[in-house]
Each structure stands twice: as C-alpha cells, then as structure tokens.
Amino acid sequence: MFWTRLASGAVLLVTAVLAMSIGEWPLLLILYLCAMAAYRELTKALACATDKKKPNALEIIGFLGVTAYYITVYFSEDKVLLLMCIVAVFMAEMFVYVVTFPRYHAAQVEAAVFSFVYAPLMLSFVYLTRMCPQGIYLVWLILISSWGCDTCAYVVGKLIGRKKIFPVLSPKKSLEGCIGGVLGTALIGGIYGQLMVERVLPGQHVALAIAFVCAVGAVMSMVGDLAASAIKRNHDIKDYGKLIPGHGGIMDRFDSMTVTAPMVYFLALLMILK
C-alpha cells in the first residue's frame, strides 16, 4: 500500500506540475475531468445519487452544468456569463425537482447544487489563477498552500505533536502540527517569492505578500481537508472513490485544493496584482 500510494502521489505531482506549467487547455481539460469525477463522488457520498452505476436526472443536470461552466471559463472572460452558468444549474435542478415531484427529496437537490459548487466550481480557480497576469508564478502558491501544508503539518505533528485539536473529526491532527503547517507553508512561500518571483520580476517586492497568501491558504487547506473528512464521517464512508490507487477518489486527494485555489486567487488579486 505504501509503495502504491507513493507511486500514485508521484504521478499526481508530475501531472500537476506539467499541467500548471503548460496552462491553457491542457490544464483546463485535466481540471474538467477531475471536476466531473469529484462531482459524482460527492453526489454519491451525499446520497443524491439513486443508482451507484448510472446518474439520475439531478446528476445529469450537474454534469451538463459542469461542462457548460468549463467551456465558458475557457472561451469567455465575461464574469457575468460564469454567474449565469451557476444560476442556470441551480434553476435547472429546481425545475427537475418540481416537475418530477415527489421523486426526489429536497436534500438530494441541495446535494446536487452543493456538489457542483464544492468541487467543479472551486477547482476552476486553479485555471483562473494560472491564466491571470503573472499566473505562471502565482499558480504554484496553490500547491504550496495545500500539499506543502500537508507535508509540514505531518512532519511537525510526528515530531512534537501532543495536543489533539480535533479528537473526534481527525484524531491524528495536533495543534502543534497545524501551527507547523501554517508557519512552514508561509516560510516556503516566502522563500519561493524571494528566490523565484522577485528574481524574474525585478522591482516587485512580493515575498512577504506571497508568504501571507500561503499562510492563509494553508489555514484554508486544513479547513478543506477537515470539511471533506466531516462529510465522510457524517455519511459513514471511508473514501470518496477508488480512482487514485492508494489515495481513494479525487475528493480524497484534492479536498484541500478545492478551498485553497479560490483563496489564493482572490488574495493574489488583492495583494500581489493590485
């Protein structure tokens, strides 16, 4: 299991690095495929799905909505059109709920809309970050904030972790590990900003801003990880799926990135690209 997990993690890392380096449609295509898989994982976990093998009408609306949204993200920079896609998905789900009543419960409609926002919509901010000005440098803050935080928190927790901060939700997480994750991520971000970003963008002193963005991103990374774990515990499931050997499903591996990506995007716009 360890070697399987390690190999899968290496493949994921290499794929992420290549996709983020290239940007454009290859990155969006990978995110779209991940979004579709994550949407299905969430609808099954939240009991929106009525059949584990084929999607129901609510899920089909969601899949069509994800496709329309990602097409709009790629071909248009008009934020109004993106909002229209999101609202259209909500209205379409409500329409199906009404015309088929009482086939679906209100909780299933809520799960369908929540699943659309939680994974597909949030993951799209990886692409939006990559394609914004200086995005080729800023997109790495997402990886630093999510996967960097995981690594730093794990190491610090193993070395000096004592106080359990979430004993019911995540028994292995310690206060020391959480603090170490945030501080370690901020340090990595600051070093990256100093050695990489400021070197290629002379005159722009952004290392401290990048360190702050990474620290906030690390906090949100842990929130995303714990939120995904809470959903699994609420619904008594071990993993969201089996797509990634040794890791589970897309939501098991990218749970923190779904929350970190939009946070990095908005903070970068406010603090670095202002």
N, C-alpha and C positions, 0 to 999 in steps of 0.2 A: 504493500500500500504506500509506503514512504517513497519508493522509487517511482511509482506510478504518479503520485502527487507531484513529485519533484519534476518529472518529465513534462507533465501537463502544465505546470507552472512556468517552466522554461519556454514551452511553445507559446503560451499566452503572452509572456513578456516580449518575446521576439516579434510576435504578430502585432502587439500593441505598439511597439517601438517603430516597426516598419510602417504601419498604417498611419501613425501620427506624424511620422517624418514625411510621408508622401502627401497626406491630406487629400483634398478633393474627393472625387467619387469613390476611390478605394476605401477610404476611412468611413465615409457615409454608408457604403454598402455593408461593411462589417458591422457597424453600429445598428443598421436596419435589421440585419439577420439576428443580432443579439437581442434587439428590442422585440422582435416577433417571438423569439423563444422565451424571453423573460415575461412577456405578456401572457403567454399560455401557461407558464409555470405559476404565475400569480393567480390567474383565474381558477386554476385547479386547486391551489392552496386555499383560496378564499371561498371555495365552494360555489363559484359562479358557474363552473363547468358542470353540465348534467351528464356528460359522457366523457370518460377519460381518453377515448380514442379519437373522437371527432368533435369539433367545436359546435356549439349551439348558435342560435341567431345573435345573441348578445356578443359572443366572442367574434363572430364573423364581422359584425359592425366594427368591433375593436380592431381587427386585423386590417380591414379596409381603411379605417381611420389612421392607423399607424402608417400604412403605405402612402396615403394621401398627404399626411403630415411630412413625411421624409422627402417626398417628391417636391413639396412646396419649399422645404428648407433648402433643397439643392438648387431649384430653379428661380427662386424669388428671395429678395432681401426685404420684402414688404412684411413688416411685423403684423400688420392688420390681417393679412392672409393666414398667418400662423394662428392668430387668435380665432379666426373664422373656422379653421380646421378643428381646433379644440372644442369650440362651442358646437360645431356640427356633430362631432362624435357624441357629445352629451345629449343633444336633441334627438339624434337618431336612436340612441339607447332608450330614451324616454318614449319615443314613438313605438318601438318594438314592445316595450313594457305595457303600453296602453292597449295596442291593437291585439295583443296575444293574451291579455289578462284573463284568467289568473295563472297562466302557465309559469311565469317567472315571479319570484319573490322580490320585494324591493331591495333586500340585501344583495341579491345577485346583480341587480342593476348598479348598485353602489360599488360592488366589487369590480364590475366591468369598467366603470369610469375611473375608479381609483387605480386599477391595474394599468390603464392607459397613461395616466399622469405619472405614476410612480416609476415605471421603467422606461417606456419608449420616449416620453416627453423629456424626462430628466437626462437620459443618456444622450439625447441630441445636442446637449450643451457641450459635449466633448468636441463635436464637429464645429459648433458655433464659436467655441474658443479658438480652435485651430485656424479658422478662416477669418478671424478678426485681425486688425493691424497688429503686427508682431506676434501673431498667433503661433508661429513656428517655435517661439521661445516660451510662450505662456502656457501652451497645452501641456507641457511637462509638469507644471505645477499640480495638475490633477493627479498624475501618477505619484508624485512626491507626497501629496497630501493623503492619498488613500493607501497605496501599497507601502509607502515609506513609513507612514504612521503605524501600520500593522506590524512592520518589522521592528521598529524602535520600541513599540509598546510590548511586544513579545519578549524582546531581549531584556529590557529593564524589568518587566514583570517576573521573568525567570530568575534574574539575579537578586533583586531586592524586594520583589512584590510580597506584601504582607496583608494589608488591609483590603478585604474584599468589598468592592464598591457596589456590585450588582449581584448579590449572592443567589438570588432566585433566577434572574434572567440570564446571567452569564457568570457562573461560579468561578471561572478561571481568571476573570478580569480583576486586576487590583488597582487601587488608587495610584500607587507608585508607577504602575505600567502605563496608566492613562496619562499621567503627567509627563512621564518619559517619552511617550509617543508624541505629545504635542511639542515639547521642547526639542526633541530630536528632529522632528519634521521641520520646525522653524529653523533649526541650525542647518539642516541640509538645504532648505530653501534659500537661506541667506548666502551660503557658500555657492550655490548654483547661480544666484543673482550676481554675486561678486565676480566669480571666475568666468562665467559664461555670458550672461546677459549684458552686464556693463562693459565687457570687453568687446562685444560685437556692436553695441550701441553706445559709442563714446559720448560722454556728456550727460547721459541719463543715469542718475544715481538712484537705482530702484531696488538695491539689495535688501534694505530694511522693509520696504513695502512688500517685496516678494516673501520675505520671512514671515511677515504678519499674515499675508494671504494664506501661506502654507499652514500656519498655526491655526487659523480659523478653519481652514479646510480640514485639518486633522481632527478638530473637535467634531465637525460635521461628519467626517468619515466614521468616527466611533458611533455617532448617533445613527447613521445609516446602517451600520453593522448590527447594532443592538435592536433597531426597529425591525430589521429583517428577521432577526432571531426571535423577537417577540411574536411576530406573525406565525412563525413556525411553532412556537410553544402554544400559542392560542389554538392552533389547529392540529396540534399533536402530530407533526411531521418532522422527519429527521433532515431531509434535504429537499430542495425545490425540484430537483430533477437529477438526471444521470448523464447529461450531455458531456460534461467535462470529467474524465476519469480521475478519481481521487479527490475531486473537489465538489462534485454534485452538479447543480444546474447553473445557468447563467446568473441567477439571483444569489446563489451561494458565493460566487466569486466576485461579482460586480455590485454587491449590495451597498458598499461604501461609496463607490464611484458615482452611483445614481444621485447621491446627495451632494457629493463633493464637486462635481462638474459645474452645476449651476452656480454654486457659491463662488468658485474660482472665477467663473465668467463675469459675474456681476462685480465682484471686488476688483478684478483686473480693470474693468471699465471705469470704476470709480477712483482707483488709487494709482494705477500704472499708466493707463491710456488716456487720462484726463487731459 
